[in-house]
Amino acid sequence: MASKTTQSANDVLNYMARNAPPSWDGATFLYASLHTGAVGLGGDQTTNEVAYTGYGRIALARNNITGEFTVASGGSASNQNLLQFGNATAGAFPITATHVAIGENPSGAGTVIATGALVSNTVLNLNSNPQFPIGNLIWQEQ
């Protein structure tokens, strides 16, 4: 996962060049979401987001002690806990998830901080429980 939306890229550049913190600066949590297509440069957290009964974004703690990601090394960090989306109890199946995003809001539109294609598409059906095992959600910046 290495792509940014235009908003996220501007946020990072303004933070580095102008010391203008982004809207998510200081947030205790960020939120992982699944998508049926690319978020794109102008997208937000709702762009192509999957929808089924039981789905919700995963809260990702941002701290040095119990945070969801390992300490960055070599330009990447990975999840150090199992990340599990809600069980699919109803919806228009099958749903094919192709992308993942990390954004600022637990629901609704918000800035996508990072996004990328899944290594393998995930097909969701009734009683599917999509997840990222430990080490499988890699956040990489180069």
Contact map, one row per residue, 1 for C-alpha under 8 A:
1110000000000000000000000000000000000000000000000000000000000000000000000000000000000000000000000001100000000000011110000000000000000000111100
1111000000000000000000000000000000000000000000000000000000000000000000000000000000000000000000000000000000000000011100000000000000000000001110
1111100000000000000000000000000000000000000000000000000000000000000000000000000000000000000000000000000000000000011100000000000000000000000000
0111111110000000000000000000000000000000100000000000000000000000000000000000000000000000000000000000000000000001111000000000000000000000000000
0011111110000000000000000000000000000011111100000000000000000000000000000000000000000000000000000000000000000011110000000000000000000000000000
0001111111000000000000000000000000000000110000000000000000000000000000000000000000000000000000000000000000000000000000000000000000000000000000
0001111111100000000000000000000000000000110000000000000000000000000000000000000000000000000000000000000000000011000000000000000000000000000000
0001111111110000000000000000000000000000000000000000000000000000000000000000000000000000000000000000000000000011110000000000000000000000000000
0001111111111000000000000000000000000000000000000000000000000000000000000000000000000000000000000000000000000000000000000000000000000000000000
0000011111111100000000000000000000000000000000000000000000000000000000000000000000000000000000000000000000000000000000000000000000000000000000
0000001111111110000111000000000000000000000000000000000000000000000000000000000000000000000000000000000000000000000000000000000000000000000000
0000000111111111000001000000000000000000000000000000000000000000000000000000000000000000000000000000000000000000000000000000000000000000000000
0000000011111111110000000000000000000000000000000000000000000000000000000000000000000000000000000000000000000000000000000000000000000000000000
0000000001111111111111000000000000000000000000000000000000000000000000000000000000000000000000000000000000000000000000000000000000000000000000
0000000000111111111111000000000000000000000000000000000000000000000000000000000000000000000000000000000000000000000000000000000000000000000000
0000000000011111111100000000000000000000000000000000000000000000000000000000000000000000000000000000000000000000000000000000000000000000000000
0000000000001111111100000000000000000000000000000000000000000000000000000000000000000000000000000000000000000000000000000000000000000000000000
0000000000001111111100000000000000000000000000000000000000000000000000000000000000000000000000000000000000000000000000000000000000000000000000
0000000000000111111110000000000000000000000000000000000000000000000000000000000000000000000000000000000000000000000000000000000000000000000000
0000000000100111111111000000000000000000000000000000000000000000000000000000000000000000000000000000000000000000000000000000000000000000000000
0000000000100110001111111000000000000000000000000000000000000000000000000000000000000000000000000000000000000000000000000000000000000000000000
0000000000110110000111111000000000000000000000000000000000000000000000000000000000000000000000000000000000000000000000000000000000000000000000
0000000000000000000011111000000000000000000000000000000000000000000000000000000000000000000000000000000000000000000000000000000000000000000000
0000000000000000000011111110000000000000000000000000000000000000000000000000000000000000000000000000000100000000000000000000000000000000000000
0000000000000000000011111110000000000000000000000000000000000000000000000000000000000000000000000000000000000000000000000000000000000000000000
0000000000000000000000011111000000000000000000000000000000000000000000000000000000000000000000000000000000000000000000000000000000000000000000
0000000000000000000000011111110000000000000000000000000000000100000000000000000000000000000000000000000100000000000000000000000000000000000000
0000000000000000000000000111110000000000000000000000000000001110000000000000000000000000000000000000000000000000000000000000000000000000000000
0000000000000000000000000011111000000000000000000000000000111100000000000000000000000000000000000000000100000000000000000000000000000000000000
0000000000000000000000000011111100000000000000000000000000111100000000000000000000000000000000000000011111000000000000000000000000000000000000
0000000000000000000000000000111110000000000000000000000011110000000000000000000000000000000000000000011111000000000000000000000000000000000000
0000000000000000000000000000011111000000000000000000000011110000000000000000000000000000000000000001111000000000000000000000000000000000000000
0000000000000000000000000000001111100000000010001000000111000000000000000000000000000000000000000001111000000000000000000000000000000000000000
0000000000000000000000000000000111110000000000001100000010000000000000000000000000000000000000001111100000000000000000000000000000000000000000
0000000000000000000000000000000011111110000000111100000000000000000000000000000000000000000000001111100000000000000000000000000000000000000000
0000000000000000000000000000000001111100000000011100000000000000000000000000000000000000000000111110000000000000000000000000000000000000000000
0000000000000000000000000000000000111110000000011000000000000000000000000000000000000000000000001110000000000000000000000000000000000000000000
0000000000000000000000000000000000111111000000110000000000000000000000000000000000000000000000000110000000000000000110000000000000000000000000
0000100000000000000000000000000000101111111110110000000000000000000000000000000000000000000000000010100000000000001000000000000000000000000000
0000100000000000000000000000000000000111111000000000000000000000000000000000000000000000000000000000000000000000000000000000000000000000000000
0001111000000000000000000000000000000011111000000000000000000000000000000000000000000000000000000000000000000000000000000000000000000000000000
0000111000000000000000000000000000000011111100000000000000000000000000000000000000000000000000000000000000000000000000000000000000000000000000
0000100000000000000000000000000000000011111111100000000000000000000000000000000000000000000000000000000000000001000000000000000000000000000000
0000100000000000000000000000000000000010011111100000000000000000000000000000000000000000000000000000000000001111000000000000000000000000000000
0000000000000000000000000000000010000010001111101000000000000000000000000000000000000000000000000000101010011111000000000000000000000000000000
0000000000000000000000000000000000000000001111111000000000000000000000000000000000000000000000000000000000011100000000000000000000000000000000
0000000000000000000000000000000000100110001111111000000000000000000000000000000000000000000000000000000000000000000000000000000000000000000000
0000000000000000000000000000000000111110000001111100000000000000000000000000000000000000000000000000000000000000000000000000000000000000000000
0000000000000000000000000000000011111000000011111110000000000000000000000000000000000000000000000000000000000000000000000000000000000000000000
0000000000000000000000000000000001110000000000011111001000000000000000000000000000000000000000101000000000000000000000000000000000000000000000
0000000000000000000000000000000000000000000000001111101000000000000000000000000000000000001000000000000000000000000000000000000000000000000000
0000000000000000000000000000000000000000000000000111111000000000000000000000000000000001111100000000000000000000000000000000000000000000000000
0000000000000000000000000000000000000000000000000011111000000000000000000000000000000001111000000000000000000000000000000000000000000000000000
0000000000000000000000000000000000000000000000000001111100000000000000000000000000000111110000000000000000000000000000000000000000000000000000
0000000000000000000000000000000000000000000000000111111110000000000000000000000000001111000000000000000000000000000000000000000000000000000000
0000000000000000000000000000000010000000000000000000011111000000000000000000000000001100000000000000000000100000000000000000000000000000000000
0000000000000000000000000000001111000000000000000000001111100000000000000000000000001000000000000000000001100000000000000000000000000000000000
0000000000000000000000000000001110000000000000000000000111110000000000000000000000111000000000000000000001000000000000000000000000000000000000
0000000000000000000000000000111100000000000000000000000011111000000000000000000000000000000000000000000001000000000000000000000000000000000000
0000000000000000000000000000111100000000000000000000000001111100001100000000000000000000000000000000000000000000000000000000000000000000000000
0000000000000000000000000001110000000000000000000000000000111110011100000000000000000000000000000000000000000000000000000000000000000000000000
0000000000000000000000000011110000000000000000000000000000011111011100000000000000000000000000000000000000000000000000000000000000000000000000
0000000000000000000000000001000000000000000000000000000000001111111000000000000000000000000000000000000000000000000000000000000000000000000000
0000000000000000000000000000000000000000000000000000000000000111111000000000000000000000000000000000000000000000000000000000000000000000000000
0000000000000000000000000000000000000000000000000000000000000011111000000000000000000000000000000000000000000000000000000000000000000000000000
0000000000000000000000000000000000000000000000000000000000001111111100000000000000000000000000000000000000000000000000000000000000000000000000
0000000000000000000000000000000000000000000000000000000000011111111111000000000000000000000000000000000000000000000000000000000000000000000000
0000000000000000000000000000000000000000000000000000000000011100011111000000001110000000000000000000000000000000000000000000000000000000000000
0000000000000000000000000000000000000000000000000000000000000000001111100000111110000000000000000000000000000000000000000000000000000000000000
0000000000000000000000000000000000000000000000000000000000000000001111110000111100000000000000000000000000000000000000000000000000000000000000
0000000000000000000000000000000000000000000000000000000000000000000011111000100000000000000000000000000000000000000000000000000000000000000000
0000000000000000000000000000000000000000000000000000000000000000000001111111100000000000000000000000000000000000000000000000000000000000000000
0000000000000000000000000000000000000000000000000000000000000000000000111111100000000000000000000000000000000000000000000000000000000000000000
0000000000000000000000000000000000000000000000000000000000000000000000011111000000000000000000000000000000000000000000000000000000000000000000
0000000000000000000000000000000000000000000000000000000000000000000000011111100000000000000000000000000000000000000000000000000000000000000111
0000000000000000000000000000000000000000000000000000000000000000000000011111110000000000000000000000000000000000000000000000000000000000011110
0000000000000000000000000000000000000000000000000000000000000000000011111011111000000000000000000000000000000000000000000000000000000000011100
0000000000000000000000000000000000000000000000000000000000000000000011000001111100000000000000000000000000000000000000000000000000000111111000
0000000000000000000000000000000000000000000000000000000000000000000111000000111111100000000000000000000000000000000000000000000000000111110000
0000000000000000000000000000000000000000000000000000000000000000000111000000011111000000000000000000000000000000000000000000000000000110000000
0000000000000000000000000000000000000000000000000000000000000000000110000000001111100000000000000000000000000000000000000000000000001110000000
0000000000000000000000000000000000000000000000000000000000000000000000000000001111110000000000000000000000000000000000000000000000111100000000
0000000000000000000000000000000000000000000000000000000001000000000000000000001011111000000000000000000000000000000000000000000000111100000000
0000000000000000000000000000000000000000000000000000000001000000000000000000000001111100000000000000000000000000000000000000000011110000000000
0000000000000000000000000000000000000000000000000000001111000000000000000000000000111110000000000000000000000000000000000000000011100000000000
0000000000000000000000000000000000000000000000000000011100000000000000000000000000011111000000000000000000000000000000000000000011000000000000
0000000000000000000000000000000000000000000000000000011000000000000000000000000000001111100000000000000000000000000000000000001111000000000000
0000000000000000000000000000000000000000000000000001111000000000000000000000000000000111111000000000000000000000000000000001111110000000000000
0000000000000000000000000000000000000000000000000001110000000000000000000000000000000011111000000000000000000000000000000000011000000000000000
0000000000000000000000000000000000000000000000000001110000000000000000000000000000000001111100000000000000000000000000000000010000000000000000
0000000000000000000000000000000000000000000000000011100000000000000000000000000000000001111110000000000000000000000000000000010000000000000000
0000000000000000000000000000000000000000000000000001000000000000000000000000000000000000011111100000000000000000000000000000000000000000000000
0000000000000000000000000000000000000000000000000000000000000000000000000000000000000000001111100000000000000000000000000001110000000000000000
0000000000000000000000000000000000000000000000000000000000000000000000000000000000000000000111110000000000000000000000000011100000000000000000
0000000000000000000000000000000000010000000000000100000000000000000000000000000000000000000111111000000000000000000000000011100000000000000000
0000000000000000000000000000000000010000000000000000000000000000000000000000000000000000000001111100000000000000000000001111000000000000000000
0000000000000000000000000000000001111000000000000100000000000000000000000000000000000000000000111110000000000000000001001111000000000000000000
0000000000000000000000000000000001111100000000000000000000000000000000000000000000000000000000011111000000000000000011011100000000000000000000
0000000000000000000000000000000001111110000000000000000000000000000000000000000000000000000000001111100000000000001111001000000000000000000000
1000000000000000000000000000000111100000000000000000000000000000000000000000000000000000000000000111110000000000001111000000000000000000000000
1000000000000000000000000000000111100010000010000000000000000000000000000000000000000000000000000011111000000001111100000000000000000000000000
0000000000000000000000000000011110000000000000000000000000000000000000000000000000000000000000000001111100000001111000000000000000000000000000
0000000000000000000000000000011110000000000010000000000000000000000000000000000000000000000000000000111110000111110000000000000000000000000000
0000000000000000000000010010111000000000000000000000000000000000000000000000000000000000000000000000011111000111100000000000000000000000000000
0000000000000000000000000000011000000000000010000000000000000000000000000000000000000000000000000000001111111110000000000000000000000000000000
0000000000000000000000000000011000000000000000000000000011100000000000000000000000000000000000000000000111110000000000000000000000000000000000
0000000000000000000000000000000000000000000000000000000110000000000000000000000000000000000000000000000011111000000000000000000000000000000000
0000000000000000000000000000000000000000000011000000000000000000000000000000000000000000000000000000000011111100000000000000000000000000000000
0000000000000000000000000000000000000000000111000000000000000000000000000000000000000000000000000000000010111110000000000000000000000000000000
0000000000000000000000000000000000000000000111000000000000000000000000000000000000000000000000000000001110011111000000000000000000000000000000
0000101100000000000000000000000000000000000110000000000000000000000000000000000000000000000000000000001110001111100000000000000000000000000000
0001101100000000000000000000000000000000001110000000000000000000000000000000000000000000000000000000111100000111111000000000000000000000000000
0001100100000000000000000000000000000000000000000000000000000000000000000000000000000000000000000000111100000011111000000000000000000000000000
1111100100000000000000000000000000000000000000000000000000000000000000000000000000000000000000000000111000000001111100000000000000000000001000
1111000000000000000000000000000000000010000000000000000000000000000000000000000000000000000000000011110000000001111110000000000000000000000000
1110000000000000000000000000000000000100000000000000000000000000000000000000000000000000000000000011100000000000011111000000000000000000000000
1000000000000000000000000000000000000100000000000000000000000000000000000000000000000000000000000111000000000000001111100000000000000000000000
0000000000000000000000000000000000000000000000000000000000000000000000000000000000000000000000001111000000000000000111111000000000000000000000
0000000000000000000000000000000000000000000000000000000000000000000000000000000000000000000000000000000000000000000011111000000000000000000000
0000000000000000000000000000000000000000000000000000000000000000000000000000000000000000000000000100000000000000000001111100000000000000000000
0000000000000000000000000000000000000000000000000000000000000000000000000000000000000000000000011110000000000000000001111110000000000000000000
0000000000000000000000000000000000000000000000000000000000000000000000000000000000000000000000011100000000000000000000011111000001000000000000
0000000000000000000000000000000000000000000000000000000000000000000000000000000000000000000001111000000000000000000000001111100000000000000000
0000000000000000000000000000000000000000000000000000000000000000000000000000000000000001000011111000000000000000000000000111110111000000000000
0000000000000000000000000000000000000000000000000000000000000000000000000000000000000001000011100000000000000000000000000011111100000000000000
0000000000000000000000000000000000000000000000000000000000000000000000000000000000000001111010000000000000000000000000000001111100000000000000
0000000000000000000000000000000000000000000000000000000000000000000000000000000000000011100000000000000000000000000000000000111110000000000000
0000000000000000000000000000000000000000000000000000000000000000000000000000000000000011000000000000000000000000000000000001111111000000000000
0000000000000000000000000000000000000000000000000000000000000000000000000000000000011111000000000000000000000000000000000001001111100000000000
0000000000000000000000000000000000000000000000000000000000000000000000000000000000011110000000000000000000000000000000000101000111110000000000
0000000000000000000000000000000000000000000000000000000000000000000000000000000001111000000000000000000000000000000000000000000011111000000000
0000000000000000000000000000000000000000000000000000000000000000000000000000000001110000000000000000000000000000000000000000000001111111100000
0000000000000000000000000000000000000000000000000000000000000000000000000000000011100000000000000000000000000000000000000000000000111111100000
0000000000000000000000000000000000000000000000000000000000000000000000000000011111100000000000000000000000000000000000000000000000011111100000
0000000000000000000000000000000000000000000000000000000000000000000000000000011110000000000000000000000000000000000000000000000000011111110000
0000000000000000000000000000000000000000000000000000000000000000000000000000011000000000000000000000000000000000000000000000000000011111110000
1000000000000000000000000000000000000000000000000000000000000000000000000000011000000000000000000000000000000000000000000000000000011111111000
1000000000000000000000000000000000000000000000000000000000000000000000000001111000000000000000000000000000000000000000000000000000000011111100
1100000000000000000000000000000000000000000000000000000000000000000000000001110000000000000000000000000000000000010000000000000000000000111110
1100000000000000000000000000000000000000000000000000000000000000000000000011100000000000000000000000000000000000000000000000000000000000011111
0100000000000000000000000000000000000000000000000000000000000000000000000011000000000000000000000000000000000000000000000000000000000000001111
0000000000000000000000000000000000000000000000000000000000000000000000000010000000000000000000000000000000000000000000000000000000000000000111
